[in-house]
Amino acid sequence: MKTQKLIIENAWICPVIAEDIIPFFGDIIVDGNRIQKIRPKNFSLYQKNPNKVGKNSFNAFGKVITIPNVNFHDHIYSRLAKGLPVNHPLNDFQNILKNLWWKIDNVLDEDMIIASANYAAIESIKNGVTYLFDHHSSQDKIENSLSLLKTSLKELGIRSVLCFETTDRNGAQKALQGLNENLNFFDNFTDDDTKAMLGLHASFTLSDETLLEAKKILSKNWGIHIHVAEDESDIKLSKDFTNLSPIQRLRKYKLLNDKSILVHGVHLTKNDFLRIEEFESSLAICPDSNMNNSVGVIDFDRVPNAISLLIGTDGMHSNIAKSLKQVFLISRNQGFSFNESFSLIKKIYFDQINFVKKYFDDYPSLSENERADFVIWDYTPPTPITKENFWSHFIYGMLESKISTVVQNGEMIYCDGKFINIDEQSILNDIYLEGEKLFNLIKTK
């Protein structure tokens, strides 16, 4: 529904103002790809006549509008992995990698990569995720694999930060190809909607030689995206091979900076946290995946407040709201008071805004003259929503609700639970054909 002017009336608008969310009732007027005007109005008048809107306006009927959701660690290549016939043990973390994920990423071809990207984009938009940081792996199709992802994501409305998962697990030559794919993408394929990071798998599959080469190309203005201490085996194997922990190796090769994402961090030590804090890198936590893989969950009380916390799904799903709710519940289970858990979620919310702006400086805050990217939650507050109680509505209301409508770059791409201008069913049918192909390939492995 691309119009020159898009008018959304009767919404609870939740702009980011300094370090607060200050909700108010009103309308948003979009002109082109910018928010032209935000018009506060009287909620009690709306209640007397909720159906009253101007000509060509979209009636939000008292639902809540926020900035878009961001997934800071995804694995798009995993999207076709549901229901696969795995015939080998998945009894520990290393076997999960060897007998599932590394088998998948060794057989993906161009068509399966495109299908995975389309599926991830559809799932993400349905969950209000229009900014996505991906950690890609297709070890038999390395060259130009990131450009395949870019094309699919951008066509469907996703802004992304992409990288290739460099690893020595398939030999030094493929490790070098992985580094080159990251560098080629950074130099030749990035634009206003697509950025790049330097992708590295995890310390225990990376040689010193590969990390040295990574150091040489990190002089550009970008950060690394790497798994760190997801399972105790990452630390043990890293020390067995190099006598250094994962964080010590990253520090040795000067790979930590303020644009880097370290993922998981379940088994980081106090000294590890101090090194991360020293270099201002951010930690992306993925609670659903951690529990699914039985590697433990991060102890939030041990993480210094100075370290930025981000949320990812690790490819399990696209519902970043679900993962954020998990963080709240885990912190409560770890003994945090309600106020402490609300403070944790608030910290993460603003940490994420600050980090995404390092790659997209026009990421919006729901203010006039900004880029028009926002989501409408299928949540109508049953009580007044204010600056003081926003986080209670957020945790117990919005995060338990679906996304109703998505506006990206001024265009309504998803409205009342339906995609605009794309044939979702046709795309899903094509995805199934590639998923069936993967299913049959895995069955023989």
SULLINQUI-V873579 format. One record per backbone hydrogen bond with DSSP energy under -1.0 kcal/mol. CO is the residue of the C=O (numbers start at 1). NH is the residue of the N-H. E is the energy in kcal/mol with one decimal. If there is no record, write none. Layout:
co,nh,e
CO,NH,E
CO,NH,E
//
This chain:
co,nh,e
4,32,-2.2
6,30,-3.4
7,58,-3.2
8,28,-2.7
9,60,-2.9
10,62,-3.1
11,26,-2.5
12,65,-3.1
13,24,-1.9
15,22,-1.5
17,20,-1.4
20,17,-2.7
24,13,-2.9
25,41,-2.3
26,11,-2.5
27,39,-2.5
28,8,-3.0
29,36,-2.0
29,37,-1.8
30,6,-2.6
31,34,-1.7
33,372,-2.6
34,31,-2.3
35,369,-4.0
37,29,-3.1
39,27,-2.3
42,46,-1.5
43,47,-2.1
44,48,-1.1
45,49,-1.0
49,52,-1.7
54,57,-1.6
58,9,-2.8
60,63,-1.4
63,12,-3.1
64,377,-2.9
65,14,-1.9
66,375,-2.4
69,130,-1.4
69,131,-1.1
71,133,-3.2
73,313,-1.4
73,314,-2.8
74,135,-2.4
75,78,-2.1
76,79,-2.1
78,81,-2.2
81,84,-1.2
84,86,-1.6
92,96,-2.2
93,97,-2.0
94,98,-2.7
95,99,-2.8
96,101,-1.5
97,102,-3.2
100,104,-2.3
101,105,-2.6
104,107,-1.8
104,108,-1.0
105,139,-1.5
109,113,-2.3
110,114,-2.2
111,115,-2.3
112,116,-2.5
113,117,-2.2
114,118,-2.5
115,119,-2.4
116,120,-2.6
117,121,-2.4
118,122,-2.3
119,123,-2.6
120,124,-2.6
121,125,-2.5
122,126,-1.9
124,129,-2.9
125,128,-2.0
128,69,-2.8
130,159,-2.7
131,71,-2.2
132,161,-2.4
133,74,-1.9
136,165,-3.7
138,141,-1.9
142,145,-2.0
144,148,-1.1
145,149,-1.6
146,150,-2.6
147,151,-2.1
148,152,-1.8
149,153,-2.7
150,154,-2.8
151,155,-2.1
152,156,-1.4
153,158,-2.9
159,132,-2.2
160,195,-2.7
161,134,-2.2
162,197,-2.0
163,136,-2.4
164,166,-1.5
166,201,-2.8
168,171,-2.0
171,175,-1.6
172,176,-2.2
173,177,-2.0
174,178,-2.2
175,179,-2.0
176,180,-2.5
177,181,-2.2
178,182,-1.9
179,183,-2.3
180,184,-3.0
181,185,-2.1
182,186,-2.3
183,187,-2.4
184,188,-2.2
185,189,-2.3
193,160,-2.0
194,191,-2.5
195,162,-2.5
198,225,-2.1
199,166,-1.4
201,227,-2.7
202,205,-2.0
203,206,-1.8
205,168,-3.4
207,211,-2.1
208,212,-2.2
209,213,-1.9
210,214,-2.4
211,215,-2.2
212,216,-1.4
213,217,-1.2
220,222,-2.2
223,198,-2.7
224,261,-2.9
225,200,-2.3
226,263,-3.0
228,265,-2.5
229,267,-2.0
231,234,-1.5
232,236,-2.4
233,237,-2.8
234,238,-1.6
235,239,-2.2
236,240,-2.4
237,241,-2.4
238,242,-2.4
239,243,-1.9
245,249,-2.3
246,250,-2.1
247,251,-2.4
248,252,-2.4
249,253,-2.0
250,255,-2.8
251,254,-1.4
257,260,-1.4
260,282,-2.4
261,226,-2.1
262,284,-2.7
263,228,-2.7
263,265,-1.3
265,268,-1.2
269,273,-2.3
270,274,-1.8
271,275,-1.9
272,276,-2.4
273,277,-2.7
274,278,-2.0
275,279,-1.6
276,281,-1.5
282,262,-3.0
283,310,-2.7
284,264,-3.4
285,312,-2.4
286,290,-2.3
287,291,-2.2
288,292,-2.2
289,293,-2.6
290,295,-2.1
299,302,-1.9
304,307,-1.7
308,283,-2.8
310,285,-2.7
311,72,-2.4
313,316,-1.9
318,320,-1.8
319,323,-1.5
320,324,-2.2
321,325,-2.2
322,326,-2.0
323,327,-1.8
324,328,-1.7
325,329,-2.4
326,330,-3.0
327,331,-2.5
328,332,-1.9
329,333,-2.5
330,334,-1.7
331,336,-2.5
332,335,-1.7
337,341,-2.5
338,342,-2.8
339,343,-2.2
340,344,-2.0
341,345,-2.2
342,346,-2.4
343,347,-2.5
344,348,-2.5
345,349,-2.6
346,350,-2.0
347,351,-2.9
348,352,-2.6
349,353,-1.4
350,354,-2.3
351,355,-2.2
352,356,-2.7
353,357,-1.5
355,358,-2.1
356,359,-1.4
356,360,-2.8
360,363,-1.9
365,16,-2.6
367,370,-1.4
370,35,-2.8
371,373,-1.5
372,410,-2.8
374,407,-2.8
375,66,-2.1
376,404,-2.7
376,405,-1.7
377,379,-2.2
386,390,-1.0
389,393,-1.9
390,394,-2.8
391,395,-2.5
392,396,-2.4
393,397,-1.7
393,398,-2.1
394,399,-2.6
398,401,-2.1
402,378,-3.0
404,417,-2.3
405,376,-3.1
406,413,-1.7
406,414,-1.4
407,374,-2.5
408,411,-1.8
411,408,-2.8
411,413,-1.1
413,420,-2.2
414,406,-2.7
415,418,-1.2
418,415,-3.3
422,424,-1.1
423,427,-2.0
424,428,-2.6
425,429,-2.2
426,430,-1.9
427,431,-2.3
428,432,-2.2
429,433,-1.5
430,434,-1.4
431,435,-2.5
432,436,-2.9
433,437,-1.5
434,438,-2.2
435,439,-2.6
436,440,-2.1
437,441,-1.8
438,442,-2.8
439,443,-1.7
442,445,-1.5
//
